[in-house]
């Protein structure tokens, strides 16, 4: 088994919010409880979910993203120079039963981008204090790409950034500052969540970017460069991974397609220690793109779906791991769910017990495959 992240059995980060936490969030929104009272409920829920991850056999623990509404915007809006707008962004999702739309506030870059406070710094410190010896506290944040993918060049005030190169330089510098700061808090496991690098494999998504004026055919190259700039100065001992999915909202997805379009540049150039890749069904394509992964990097196969509660069989998981091992050595592979269980506060369509069963399945299968 691996002693450094990512681990042979791992998970993406977000977990189903318990009912009492959802109730407290509702009460806070109505002004019925104070921020301190809400945080106390969050604290208790996080203590319990950290114990659940330990009992499931995991060697890493997140706070389930329990203090967030969404996996990415809670972080992005805390960067200096970025604010929400009255304009709404609509993302079209689909699932096995039909279609639905997700609506959220757009963003505007109306000032120089900078890191004013360590985003989620207090949250990480609390998480780390709850983890037992031998368990690594893991922090998840959206990658720099997500700031741009939400609105593209149109979201950037030309009076602030007449030159888009300066926008990218400032964005990566703000992220580099965040990376240094969380490492200073003791973080040894940081994950950059990124839907854009997976979305770009979908011709329909590339068409949407082209229509808004972006260079969709080369956008992934820019994103790879900027992520590398953000993590280039990371302290020794900080392991960085990226997670790529095609959308995750109430058991629905937004994009489809294998990793072929971005694979060669992504796997050979992105300077992370591991890649969390969703591979729970045919939407993700086959394992052939893994041939581009260089030695020393770990691919965490997201074979266990978080989009429904039915439990996968160990035999099927082992068979698919064997299939992946035809393209990359088995020693460079690990196992996880394909995405978070609750990328937004609403969560996916499965129960708490089904979530726990999937995490235990992952740890048991990994132990049988890798020892």
HELIX and SHEET records of a PDB file:
HELIX    1   1 UNK A   19  UNK A   29  1                                  11    
HELIX    2   2 UNK A   35  UNK A   55  1                                  21    
HELIX    3   3 UNK A   73  UNK A   76  1                                   4    
HELIX    4   4 UNK A  121  UNK A  130  1                                  10    
HELIX    5   5 UNK A  145  UNK A  149  1                                   5    
HELIX    6   6 UNK A  152  UNK A  155  5                                   4    
HELIX    7   7 UNK A  164  UNK A  184  1                                  21    
HELIX    8   8 UNK A  196  UNK A  199  1                                   4    
HELIX    9   9 UNK A  203  UNK A  211  1                                   9    
HELIX   10  10 UNK A  219  UNK A  231  1                                  13    
HELIX   11  11 UNK A  260  UNK A  269  1                                  10    
HELIX   12  12 UNK A  282  UNK A  284  5                                   3    
HELIX   13  13 UNK A  288  UNK A  292  5                                   5    
HELIX   14  14 UNK A  314  UNK A  324  1                                  11    
HELIX   15  15 UNK A  330  UNK A  332  5                                   3    
HELIX   16  16 UNK A  352  UNK A  370  1                                  19    
SHEET    1   A 2 UNK A  60  UNK A  61  0                                        
SHEET    2   A 2 UNK A 136  UNK A 137  1                                        
SHEET    1   B 2 UNK A  80  UNK A  95  0                                        
SHEET    2   B 2 UNK A  98  UNK A 114 -1                                        
SHEET    1   C 6 UNK A 139  UNK A 142  0                                        
SHEET    2   C 6 UNK A 189  UNK A 193  1                                        
SHEET    3   C 6 UNK A 239  UNK A 244  1                                        
SHEET    4   C 6 UNK A 274  UNK A 278  1                                        
SHEET    5   C 6 UNK A 298  UNK A 304  1                                        
SHEET    6   C 6 UNK A 333  UNK A 337  1                                        
END                                                                             
